[in-house]
Amino acid sequence: MRNYIGLTVGPIIEVLQSAKKTRELWTGSYLFSFLMKIMVRNLMEKGYDFLSPVVDDKSIGQKHGVGLFHDRFIAMSELSQECIESDVNGAIDEAKEELTLVIVKIEPAQPERKKEVRAFLDQFLQISYIITLLSDECNIFIETNKFLDNAELQRSFIDSPASYENFTVSYKDKKPESVNPIAYLQARTNQSAFIRDAFGDKHGKGFPSLAEISGKDLNIVCNNDDEDKDPFPKGCKLKYKYAALIQADGDNIGTLVKAVGKDPEKAKEFSKKLFDFAAQVPKIAQKYGAQAVYAGGDDILSFAPVVYDGYTVFDYLDDLNNCFKAAFGNQAENISLSFGVAAIYHKYPLYEALEQARNNLFGSTQSAKNFTLRRQKPKNAIVFELSKHSGQCMRNIFLQSDSKVYEPFKALLKSELDEKTTIPHSLHHNLKRSEKVIAVLSEKSDFHQRLEQFFKNNFNEPEHEKNQVKEGLELARKLLAGYFDFYIGEKKSDKIFAEFFSALAIIKHLRGDR
């Protein structure tokens, strides 16, 4: 009789939320992928058949610079439950031992702390597994994940004096014994074996700081410990001081899971497509100056500069989405990614940005996964939130699958940041004054022609005839018309203008307008 094994590792959210610097966020994610990789490799060598993830020896050994192993695995075996328990416990022990060695070998090496570190990991890490028999009528993915959901609710709690609370302390100049081992590993990532394990010989000086990511186009150098300083040249444009923290999740993946989950071979084919896509994410990121933190199938966490090498962050999101769809071939008709994005100043608190990105993806009814339009939940959404250095926020929703708003916005953003066009300062005030007039025009069948004439009549000063201004006004008109088309039938002119003005404010702020 075939047994199915499911395993989950944590606590991921707690560790990620503790991060104050980019390297700490990356390490907090990578350590769980590292643990999972060790356990999967161990059980593969013993002949276990994995349904998720589906990898080979070559894939396990490759250096991607990012964690590719999800926080859960599902495998199957013909062995008895007693044998499986022994093998899984052995795999868990090996993974903890490997992580212990990574921590105690950080320079300066502390081999005498090995017993203490291992005891902490035994308490802190939440690793649970289940072994079950399933009938042929059961969906392997769905049923196993139900068991794992229940297992995660039965977590243990640590009682070590140097434990959880110390995640919030400052690590600089701290001795290894004064903070917990996970926090110490996060602080000393660049001196740890993790960097070489992830990046190989191309690890450079370690994981880049937020300023280095946002200012990659300028080759800014600023390590994580110097982030209180301003590394940007005097007069540097604002667009180089903003980075995006991106969280992505797949749309309609559950439908595929239902379709393939009863057949182990189809399930493995599905998992392989997810893993192969995830392995491409670091290569895609490199083109846009981005730095992936985690890529576990359809679950992605990444940093990216707002602008890099002629691209904007939205080009990066488009490429990720297109490559994700391509990974599923003829199954991709309803498959896509949705994104929660927090665009932040390079000194913005990282834990707040992480929460913003997560809320923009999964949070309220105005998040990417829960946004409704004409009583439907359209997929393939982007919720983009820009937080000024002052704390003021601007937030917009875009649908990659609907070009009415998304394409005009990208065109205007790129044109403004490339300084090919100029939005006149009078645009906002003029349109604000005429909101009710435009709302009435929008009810006419020839709205687009009427709006075009309205712009000609209201922006007819000599300065508006300059090529850059004229082209900027034309792109802004297309964006406003796109918003009315996007919300057609909803009669939400207040919402339309609010989102239009927010989009303009994002563009003008990144351009450098005060």
LINZIHU-V798452 format. One record per residue. N is the residue number from 1. PHI is phi in whole degrees, -180 to 180 (* if undefined). PSI is psi in radians with two decimals (999 if undefined). NEAR is the number of other C-alpha atoms within 10 Angstrom. Layout:
# LINZIHU-V798452
n:N phi:PHI psi:PSI near:NEAR
n:N phi:PHI psi:PSI near:NEAR
This chain:
# LINZIHU-V798452
n:1 phi:* psi:2.37 near:9
n:2 phi:-83 psi:2.27 near:14
n:3 phi:-100 psi:2.51 near:16
n:4 phi:-110 psi:2.41 near:22
n:5 phi:-120 psi:2.26 near:24
n:6 phi:-124 psi:2.41 near:23
n:7 phi:-136 psi:2.47 near:23
n:8 phi:-131 psi:2.55 near:22
n:9 phi:-128 psi:2.51 near:21
n:10 phi:-163 psi:-2.95 near:17
n:11 phi:-92 psi:1.91 near:17
n:12 phi:-72 psi:-0.88 near:15
n:13 phi:-59 psi:-0.77 near:10
n:14 phi:-60 psi:-0.74 near:12
n:15 phi:-69 psi:-0.77 near:21
n:16 phi:-64 psi:-0.69 near:18
n:17 phi:-68 psi:-0.31 near:18
n:18 phi:-79 psi:-0.24 near:21
n:19 phi:-70 psi:2.32 near:23
n:20 phi:-110 psi:-0.28 near:21
n:21 phi:-131 psi:2.78 near:22
n:22 phi:-60 psi:-0.71 near:21
n:23 phi:-64 psi:-0.58 near:23
n:24 phi:-71 psi:-0.64 near:26
n:25 phi:-66 psi:-0.79 near:24
n:26 phi:-61 psi:-0.80 near:24
n:27 phi:-65 psi:-0.73 near:30
n:28 phi:-59 psi:-0.58 near:27
n:29 phi:-81 psi:-0.78 near:26
n:30 phi:-66 psi:-0.56 near:22
n:31 phi:-64 psi:-0.58 near:20
n:32 phi:-74 psi:-0.66 near:25
n:33 phi:-64 psi:-0.69 near:23
n:34 phi:-61 psi:-0.84 near:23
n:35 phi:-59 psi:-0.80 near:22
n:36 phi:-65 psi:-0.69 near:26
n:37 phi:-60 psi:-0.77 near:22
n:38 phi:-62 psi:-0.77 near:20
n:39 phi:-67 psi:-0.75 near:23
n:40 phi:-63 psi:-0.79 near:28
n:41 phi:-60 psi:-0.76 near:18
n:42 phi:-60 psi:-0.83 near:19
n:43 phi:-75 psi:-0.54 near:18
n:44 phi:-62 psi:-0.70 near:16
n:45 phi:-65 psi:-0.40 near:9
n:46 phi:-93 psi:0.07 near:10
n:47 phi:94 psi:0.19 near:11
n:48 phi:-71 psi:2.47 near:19
n:49 phi:-100 psi:1.99 near:19
n:50 phi:-94 psi:2.31 near:22
n:51 phi:-95 psi:-0.47 near:26
n:52 phi:-162 psi:2.11 near:23
n:53 phi:-79 psi:2.83 near:25
n:54 phi:-110 psi:1.86 near:22
n:55 phi:-137 psi:2.94 near:20
n:56 phi:-124 psi:3.12 near:10
n:57 phi:-59 psi:-0.64 near:10
n:58 phi:-66 psi:-0.76 near:7
n:59 phi:-63 psi:-0.70 near:14
n:60 phi:-64 psi:-0.60 near:15
n:61 phi:-86 psi:-0.19 near:12
n:62 phi:-72 psi:2.61 near:13
n:63 phi:-103 psi:1.87 near:18
n:64 phi:-104 psi:-0.23 near:21
n:65 phi:79 psi:0.17 near:25
n:66 phi:-156 psi:2.61 near:28
n:67 phi:-74 psi:2.20 near:26
n:68 phi:-109 psi:-0.10 near:30
n:69 phi:-98 psi:2.15 near:26
n:70 phi:-67 psi:2.96 near:23
n:71 phi:-82 psi:0.08 near:19
n:72 phi:-136 psi:2.60 near:20
n:73 phi:-132 psi:2.73 near:25
n:74 phi:-132 psi:2.22 near:23
n:75 phi:-138 psi:2.98 near:23
n:76 phi:-139 psi:2.70 near:20
n:77 phi:-157 psi:2.65 near:18
n:78 phi:-91 psi:-0.04 near:14
n:79 phi:-70 psi:2.87 near:13
n:80 phi:-72 psi:2.82 near:12
n:81 phi:-62 psi:-0.64 near:17
n:82 phi:-63 psi:-0.76 near:9
n:83 phi:-65 psi:-0.73 near:12
n:84 phi:-63 psi:-0.77 near:20
n:85 phi:-58 psi:-0.77 near:16
n:86 phi:-63 psi:-0.76 near:10
n:87 phi:-67 psi:-0.77 near:17
n:88 phi:-66 psi:-0.74 near:19
n:89 phi:-62 psi:-0.64 near:14
n:90 phi:-65 psi:-0.69 near:15
n:91 phi:-66 psi:-0.72 near:20
n:92 phi:-62 psi:-0.76 near:20
n:93 phi:-62 psi:-0.74 near:15
n:94 phi:-63 psi:-0.73 near:16
n:95 phi:-63 psi:-0.78 near:21
n:96 phi:-63 psi:-0.69 near:21
n:97 phi:-65 psi:-0.72 near:16
n:98 phi:-63 psi:-0.74 near:15
n:99 phi:-67 psi:-0.66 near:22
n:100 phi:-58 psi:-0.78 near:23
n:101 phi:-66 psi:-0.66 near:18
n:102 phi:-58 psi:-0.73 near:16
n:103 phi:-73 psi:-0.82 near:28
n:104 phi:-74 psi:-0.30 near:24
n:105 phi:-92 psi:0.02 near:16
n:106 phi:-62 psi:2.36 near:20
n:107 phi:-70 psi:2.38 near:10
n:108 phi:-72 psi:2.39 near:9
n:109 phi:-60 psi:2.51 near:13
n:110 phi:-130 psi:1.12 near:14
n:111 phi:-61 psi:-0.48 near:14
n:112 phi:-69 psi:-0.24 near:9
n:113 phi:-90 psi:0.02 near:18
n:114 phi:-56 psi:-0.81 near:16
n:115 phi:-64 psi:-0.73 near:11
n:116 phi:-65 psi:-0.76 near:13
n:117 phi:-64 psi:-0.79 near:22
n:118 phi:-63 psi:-0.69 near:21
n:119 phi:-63 psi:-0.68 near:14
n:120 phi:-64 psi:-0.81 near:21
n:121 phi:-62 psi:-0.67 near:18
n:122 phi:-60 psi:-0.62 near:13
n:123 phi:-82 psi:-0.73 near:14
n:124 phi:-79 psi:-0.78 near:20
n:125 phi:-69 psi:2.36 near:19
n:126 phi:-106 psi:1.59 near:18
n:127 phi:-114 psi:2.02 near:19
n:128 phi:-125 psi:2.57 near:18
n:129 phi:-143 psi:2.76 near:20
n:130 phi:-131 psi:2.63 near:17
n:131 phi:-126 psi:2.20 near:21
n:132 phi:-147 psi:2.74 near:14
n:133 phi:-99 psi:2.39 near:15
n:134 phi:-128 psi:2.47 near:16
n:135 phi:-75 psi:2.87 near:9
n:136 phi:-64 psi:-0.33 near:10
n:137 phi:-85 psi:-0.17 near:9
n:138 phi:-83 psi:2.53 near:14
n:139 phi:-84 psi:2.01 near:19
n:140 phi:-60 psi:-0.81 near:25
n:141 phi:-63 psi:-0.86 near:21
n:142 phi:-65 psi:-0.84 near:14
n:143 phi:-67 psi:-0.75 near:14
n:144 phi:-65 psi:-0.71 near:24
n:145 phi:-68 psi:-0.52 near:18
n:146 phi:-62 psi:-0.79 near:10
n:147 phi:-62 psi:-0.73 near:16
n:148 phi:-69 psi:-0.62 near:19
n:149 phi:-58 psi:-0.78 near:11
n:150 phi:-66 psi:-0.67 near:11
n:151 phi:-63 psi:-0.65 near:17
n:152 phi:-68 psi:-0.41 near:18
n:153 phi:-75 psi:-0.31 near:8
n:154 phi:-101 psi:0.88 near:10
n:155 phi:-79 psi:2.72 near:13
n:156 phi:-98 psi:2.91 near:12
n:157 phi:-126 psi:2.57 near:11
n:158 phi:-89 psi:2.68 near:14
n:159 phi:-129 psi:0.30 near:11
n:160 phi:-69 psi:2.43 near:12
n:161 phi:-65 psi:-0.56 near:11
n:162 phi:-99 psi:1.12 near:15
n:163 phi:-114 psi:-2.29 near:17
n:164 phi:-59 psi:-0.74 near:19
n:165 phi:-61 psi:-0.50 near:11
n:166 phi:-73 psi:-0.02 near:17
n:167 phi:-62 psi:-0.43 near:22
n:168 phi:-92 psi:-0.05 near:13
n:169 phi:-80 psi:2.86 near:13
n:170 phi:-81 psi:2.33 near:12
n:171 phi:-93 psi:-0.26 near:18
n:172 phi:-61 psi:2.23 near:10
n:173 phi:68 psi:0.14 near:7
n:174 phi:-76 psi:2.51 near:12
n:175 phi:-78 psi:2.67 near:9
n:176 phi:-55 psi:-0.64 near:20
n:177 phi:-78 psi:-0.14 near:13
n:178 phi:-89 psi:-0.19 near:13
n:179 phi:-132 psi:2.85 near:22
n:180 phi:-70 psi:2.74 near:21
n:181 phi:-60 psi:-0.63 near:23
n:182 phi:-67 psi:-0.77 near:26
n:183 phi:-62 psi:-0.68 near:26
n:184 phi:-65 psi:-0.72 near:23
n:185 phi:-62 psi:-0.75 near:25
n:186 phi:-60 psi:-0.72 near:27
n:187 phi:-71 psi:-0.55 near:25
n:188 phi:-110 psi:0.55 near:20
n:189 phi:-51 psi:-0.83 near:21
n:190 phi:-68 psi:-0.24 near:21
n:191 phi:-102 psi:0.06 near:17
n:192 phi:-99 psi:2.94 near:19
n:193 phi:-72 psi:-0.23 near:17
n:194 phi:-59 psi:-0.74 near:24
n:195 phi:-60 psi:-0.80 near:23
n:196 phi:-71 psi:-0.64 near:17
n:197 phi:-62 psi:-0.63 near:17
n:198 phi:-87 psi:-0.72 near:19
n:199 phi:-107 psi:-0.21 near:17
n:200 phi:68 psi:-2.45 near:15
n:201 phi:-79 psi:-0.07 near:10
n:202 phi:-100 psi:0.44 near:12
n:203 phi:-77 psi:-0.30 near:16
n:204 phi:59 psi:-2.36 near:12
n:205 phi:-97 psi:0.08 near:10
n:206 phi:121 psi:-2.94 near:18
n:207 phi:-74 psi:2.34 near:25
n:208 phi:-69 psi:2.66 near:21
n:209 phi:-78 psi:2.98 near:21
n:210 phi:-63 psi:-0.68 near:30
n:211 phi:-66 psi:-0.65 near:29
n:212 phi:-69 psi:-0.58 near:25
n:213 phi:-72 psi:-0.88 near:30
n:214 phi:-64 psi:-0.64 near:31
n:215 phi:-101 psi:0.47 near:30
n:216 phi:-60 psi:-0.58 near:24
n:217 phi:-62 psi:-0.42 near:16
n:218 phi:-103 psi:0.07 near:15
n:219 phi:56 psi:0.77 near:12
n:220 phi:-66 psi:2.40 near:17
n:221 phi:-118 psi:2.09 near:16
n:222 phi:-164 psi:1.79 near:20
n:223 phi:-73 psi:2.94 near:19
n:224 phi:-59 psi:-0.50 near:20
n:225 phi:-82 psi:-0.15 near:12
n:226 phi:-110 psi:0.34 near:12
n:227 phi:-71 psi:-0.20 near:16
n:228 phi:-73 psi:-0.33 near:10
n:229 phi:-86 psi:2.77 near:10
n:230 phi:-101 psi:1.86 near:13
n:231 phi:-85 psi:0.00 near:16
n:232 phi:-86 psi:2.52 near:19
n:233 phi:-64 psi:2.69 near:9
n:234 phi:-60 psi:2.36 near:7
n:235 phi:81 psi:0.17 near:6
n:236 phi:-62 psi:2.42 near:12
n:237 phi:-70 psi:2.55 near:15
n:238 phi:-62 psi:-0.53 near:16
n:239 phi:-61 psi:-0.41 near:20
n:240 phi:-86 psi:-0.10 near:25
n:241 phi:-103 psi:0.11 near:25
n:242 phi:-118 psi:2.36 near:29
n:243 phi:-122 psi:2.75 near:29
n:244 phi:-110 psi:2.30 near:28
n:245 phi:-101 psi:2.10 near:27
n:246 phi:-117 psi:2.27 near:29
n:247 phi:-120 psi:2.28 near:26
n:248 phi:-125 psi:2.64 near:27
n:249 phi:-148 psi:2.55 near:22
n:250 phi:-75 psi:2.57 near:21
n:251 phi:-102 psi:2.41 near:18
n:252 phi:64 psi:0.34 near:16
n:253 phi:-67 psi:-0.59 near:16
n:254 phi:-58 psi:-0.60 near:12
n:255 phi:-64 psi:-0.73 near:11
n:256 phi:-67 psi:-0.70 near:15
n:257 phi:-60 psi:-0.73 near:18
n:258 phi:-64 psi:-0.60 near:14
n:259 phi:-76 psi:-0.55 near:13
n:260 phi:-111 psi:-0.21 near:18
n:261 phi:-68 psi:-0.29 near:22
n:262 phi:-86 psi:-0.30 near:19
n:263 phi:-111 psi:1.95 near:14
n:264 phi:-55 psi:-0.67 near:19
n:265 phi:-69 psi:-0.73 near:12
n:266 phi:-67 psi:-0.62 near:15
n:267 phi:-63 psi:-0.73 near:23
n:268 phi:-68 psi:-0.67 near:20
n:269 phi:-62 psi:-0.73 near:14
n:270 phi:-63 psi:-0.81 near:21
n:271 phi:-64 psi:-0.64 near:20
n:272 phi:-65 psi:-0.68 near:19
n:273 phi:-62 psi:-0.70 near:19
n:274 phi:-64 psi:-0.79 near:22
n:275 phi:-67 psi:-0.73 near:23
n:276 phi:-63 psi:-0.67 near:18
n:277 phi:-64 psi:-0.82 near:23
n:278 phi:-57 psi:-0.64 near:27
n:279 phi:-66 psi:-0.38 near:22
n:280 phi:-84 psi:-0.32 near:15
n:281 phi:-58 psi:-0.80 near:26
n:282 phi:-61 psi:-0.60 near:20
n:283 phi:-69 psi:-0.71 near:15
n:284 phi:-63 psi:-0.77 near:18
n:285 phi:-59 psi:-0.70 near:19
n:286 phi:-58 psi:-0.65 near:13
n:287 phi:-61 psi:-0.53 near:13
n:288 phi:-107 psi:0.25 near:25
n:289 phi:71 psi:0.26 near:24
n:290 phi:-87 psi:2.88 near:27
n:291 phi:-135 psi:1.89 near:24
n:292 phi:-71 psi:2.46 near:24
n:293 phi:-97 psi:-0.72 near:26
n:294 phi:-154 psi:2.47 near:27
n:295 phi:-144 psi:1.64 near:28
n:296 phi:-111 psi:1.41 near:23
n:297 phi:71 psi:-2.01 near:23
n:298 phi:-93 psi:0.13 near:19
n:299 phi:-109 psi:1.98 near:17
n:300 phi:-129 psi:2.43 near:22
n:301 phi:-130 psi:2.24 near:25
n:302 phi:-153 psi:2.62 near:21
n:303 phi:-100 psi:2.67 near:25
n:304 phi:-156 psi:2.52 near:29
n:305 phi:-70 psi:2.66 near:30
n:306 phi:-66 psi:-0.66 near:28
n:307 phi:-133 psi:2.52 near:28
n:308 phi:-163 psi:2.18 near:21
n:309 phi:53 psi:0.69 near:11
n:310 phi:86 psi:-0.07 near:11
n:311 phi:-103 psi:2.81 near:17
n:312 phi:-113 psi:2.96 near:19
n:313 phi:-60 psi:-0.46 near:22
n:314 phi:-71 psi:-0.49 near:20
n:315 phi:-64 psi:-0.66 near:15
n:316 phi:-63 psi:-0.80 near:21
n:317 phi:-63 psi:-0.71 near:22
n:318 phi:-63 psi:-0.74 near:13
n:319 phi:-66 psi:-0.74 near:16
n:320 phi:-59 psi:-0.80 near:22
n:321 phi:-64 psi:-0.77 near:20
n:322 phi:-65 psi:-0.70 near:15
n:323 phi:-70 psi:-0.59 near:17
n:324 phi:-64 psi:-0.79 near:25
n:325 phi:-64 psi:-0.71 near:20
n:326 phi:-63 psi:-0.53 near:17
n:327 phi:-63 psi:-0.43 near:19
n:328 phi:-103 psi:0.03 near:16
n:329 phi:53 psi:-2.19 near:11
n:330 phi:-74 psi:-0.07 near:9
n:331 phi:-90 psi:-0.01 near:11
n:332 phi:-89 psi:0.11 near:16
n:333 phi:-56 psi:-0.75 near:11
n:334 phi:-112 psi:0.25 near:14
n:335 phi:-97 psi:2.38 near:22
n:336 phi:-162 psi:3.12 near:25
n:337 phi:-114 psi:2.59 near:28
n:338 phi:-118 psi:2.66 near:28
n:339 phi:-131 psi:2.40 near:30
n:340 phi:-110 psi:2.15 near:29
n:341 phi:-124 psi:2.29 near:32
n:342 phi:-116 psi:1.90 near:29
n:343 phi:-92 psi:2.06 near:29
n:344 phi:-130 psi:2.62 near:27
n:345 phi:-64 psi:2.61 near:24
n:346 phi:-66 psi:-0.19 near:23
n:347 phi:-106 psi:0.13 near:16
n:348 phi:-69 psi:2.48 near:19
n:349 phi:-59 psi:2.21 near:13
n:350 phi:-68 psi:-0.66 near:21
n:351 phi:-65 psi:-0.56 near:15
n:352 phi:-71 psi:-0.69 near:14
n:353 phi:-64 psi:-0.69 near:22
n:354 phi:-64 psi:-0.73 near:22
n:355 phi:-66 psi:-0.71 near:14
n:356 phi:-61 psi:-0.84 near:24
n:357 phi:-61 psi:-0.74 near:26
n:358 phi:-66 psi:-0.76 near:22
n:359 phi:-66 psi:-0.64 near:20
n:360 phi:-67 psi:-0.42 near:30
n:361 phi:-91 psi:-0.81 near:27
n:362 phi:-116 psi:-0.10 near:21
n:363 phi:-74 psi:-2.02 near:17
n:364 phi:-73 psi:-2.99 near:12
n:365 phi:-68 psi:-0.18 near:12
n:366 phi:-104 psi:0.34 near:16
n:367 phi:-90 psi:2.90 near:24
n:368 phi:-60 psi:-0.65 near:32
n:369 phi:-85 psi:-0.27 near:28
n:370 phi:-121 psi:0.07 near:18
n:371 phi:-62 psi:2.36 near:21
n:372 phi:-116 psi:2.48 near:14
n:373 phi:-140 psi:2.12 near:11
n:374 phi:50 psi:0.84 near:10
n:375 phi:63 psi:0.29 near:7
n:376 phi:-117 psi:2.77 near:9
n:377 phi:-106 psi:1.60 near:14
n:378 phi:-68 psi:2.53 near:17
n:379 phi:-96 psi:-3.11 near:22
n:380 phi:63 psi:0.77 near:23
n:381 phi:-102 psi:2.70 near:26
n:382 phi:-125 psi:2.17 near:27
n:383 phi:-107 psi:2.00 near:24
n:384 phi:-112 psi:2.08 near:26
n:385 phi:-122 psi:2.14 near:23
n:386 phi:-106 psi:2.20 near:26
n:387 phi:-108 psi:2.04 near:19
n:388 phi:-67 psi:2.83 near:17
n:389 phi:-60 psi:-0.48 near:13
n:390 phi:-76 psi:-0.27 near:8
n:391 phi:107 psi:-0.25 near:10
n:392 phi:-68 psi:2.44 near:8
n:393 phi:-118 psi:2.57 near:16
n:394 phi:-129 psi:2.32 near:17
n:395 phi:-136 psi:2.32 near:19
n:396 phi:-138 psi:2.65 near:19
n:397 phi:-112 psi:2.29 near:21
n:398 phi:-128 psi:2.59 near:21
n:399 phi:-112 psi:2.05 near:20
n:400 phi:-64 psi:-0.49 near:21
n:401 phi:-82 psi:-0.09 near:12
n:402 phi:-126 psi:1.97 near:14
n:403 phi:-82 psi:-0.08 near:13
n:404 phi:-58 psi:-0.78 near:21
n:405 phi:-104 psi:-0.74 near:23
n:406 phi:-61 psi:-0.82 near:20
n:407 phi:-68 psi:-0.82 near:17
n:408 phi:-61 psi:-0.64 near:20
n:409 phi:-64 psi:-0.83 near:23
n:410 phi:-61 psi:-0.70 near:18
n:411 phi:-64 psi:-0.77 near:15
n:412 phi:-69 psi:-0.74 near:26
n:413 phi:-59 psi:-0.87 near:24
n:414 phi:-65 psi:-0.75 near:20
n:415 phi:-63 psi:-0.70 near:18
n:416 phi:-70 psi:-0.76 near:19
n:417 phi:-70 psi:-0.49 near:21
n:418 phi:-83 psi:-0.04 near:13
n:419 phi:61 psi:0.59 near:11
n:420 phi:-91 psi:-0.36 near:14
n:421 phi:-134 psi:2.90 near:22
n:422 phi:-139 psi:2.17 near:21
n:423 phi:-83 psi:2.11 near:22
n:424 phi:-66 psi:2.56 near:15
n:425 phi:-62 psi:-0.44 near:10
n:426 phi:-77 psi:-0.19 near:10
n:427 phi:-60 psi:-0.89 near:16
n:428 phi:-59 psi:-0.86 near:14
n:429 phi:-67 psi:-0.68 near:9
n:430 phi:-65 psi:-0.80 near:13
n:431 phi:-71 psi:-0.61 near:16
n:432 phi:-61 psi:-0.69 near:14
n:433 phi:-69 psi:-0.41 near:10
n:434 phi:-112 psi:0.34 near:12
n:435 phi:-55 psi:-0.82 near:15
n:436 phi:-67 psi:-0.64 near:13
n:437 phi:-64 psi:-0.80 near:11
n:438 phi:-67 psi:-0.63 near:19
n:439 phi:-61 psi:-0.70 near:18
n:440 phi:-66 psi:-0.75 near:11
n:441 phi:-61 psi:-0.58 near:17
n:442 phi:-66 psi:-0.30 near:20
n:443 phi:-85 psi:-0.12 near:13
n:444 phi:-86 psi:2.62 near:11
n:445 phi:-68 psi:-0.47 near:9
n:446 phi:-103 psi:0.72 near:10
n:447 phi:-56 psi:-0.75 near:18
n:448 phi:-62 psi:-0.75 near:19
n:449 phi:-67 psi:-0.68 near:11
n:450 phi:-66 psi:-0.70 near:15
n:451 phi:-67 psi:-0.68 near:18
n:452 phi:-61 psi:-0.75 near:14
n:453 phi:-68 psi:-0.65 near:12
n:454 phi:-60 psi:-0.77 near:16
n:455 phi:-64 psi:-0.71 near:17
n:456 phi:-63 psi:-0.68 near:15
n:457 phi:-75 psi:-0.55 near:10
n:458 phi:-100 psi:-0.25 near:13
n:459 phi:-125 psi:1.26 near:19
n:460 phi:-125 psi:0.37 near:11
n:461 phi:-78 psi:2.81 near:10
n:462 phi:-54 psi:-0.67 near:7
n:463 phi:-65 psi:-0.45 near:12
n:464 phi:-75 psi:-0.21 near:19
n:465 phi:-89 psi:-0.17 near:13
n:466 phi:-66 psi:2.46 near:13
n:467 phi:-54 psi:-0.82 near:13
n:468 phi:-64 psi:-0.72 near:18
n:469 phi:-70 psi:-0.75 near:18
n:470 phi:-61 psi:-0.77 near:20
n:471 phi:-69 psi:-0.61 near:19
n:472 phi:-64 psi:-0.73 near:21
n:473 phi:-64 psi:-0.68 near:23
n:474 phi:-65 psi:-0.74 near:17
n:475 phi:-67 psi:-0.66 near:21
n:476 phi:-65 psi:-0.67 near:23
n:477 phi:-63 psi:-0.75 near:18
n:478 phi:-63 psi:-0.63 near:20
n:479 phi:-67 psi:-0.78 near:24
n:480 phi:-64 psi:-0.76 near:24
n:481 phi:-61 psi:-0.66 near:21
n:482 phi:-63 psi:-0.68 near:23
n:483 phi:-63 psi:-0.73 near:21
n:484 phi:-66 psi:-0.66 near:26
n:485 phi:-67 psi:-0.66 near:16
n:486 phi:-64 psi:-0.72 near:19
n:487 phi:-100 psi:0.40 near:17
n:488 phi:-56 psi:2.37 near:14
n:489 phi:84 psi:-0.11 near:10
n:490 phi:-96 psi:-0.31 near:12
n:491 phi:52 psi:0.96 near:13
n:492 phi:-124 psi:1.05 near:13
n:493 phi:-63 psi:-0.60 near:19
n:494 phi:-63 psi:-0.78 near:12
n:495 phi:-66 psi:-0.69 near:14
n:496 phi:-61 psi:-0.87 near:22
n:497 phi:-67 psi:-0.65 near:19
n:498 phi:-61 psi:-0.78 near:15
n:499 phi:-71 psi:-0.66 near:18
n:500 phi:-63 psi:-0.82 near:22
n:501 phi:-67 psi:-0.58 near:19
n:502 phi:-66 psi:-0.74 near:18
n:503 phi:-62 psi:-0.76 near:23
n:504 phi:-62 psi:-0.71 near:20
n:505 phi:-64 psi:-0.69 near:18
n:506 phi:-60 psi:-0.84 near:23
n:507 phi:-64 psi:-0.82 near:22
n:508 phi:-66 psi:-0.63 near:18
n:509 phi:-67 psi:-0.82 near:15
n:510 phi:-66 psi:-0.50 near:22
n:511 phi:-70 psi:-0.46 near:20
n:512 phi:118 psi:0.12 near:13
n:513 phi:-71 psi:2.46 near:11
n:514 phi:-102 psi:999 near:6
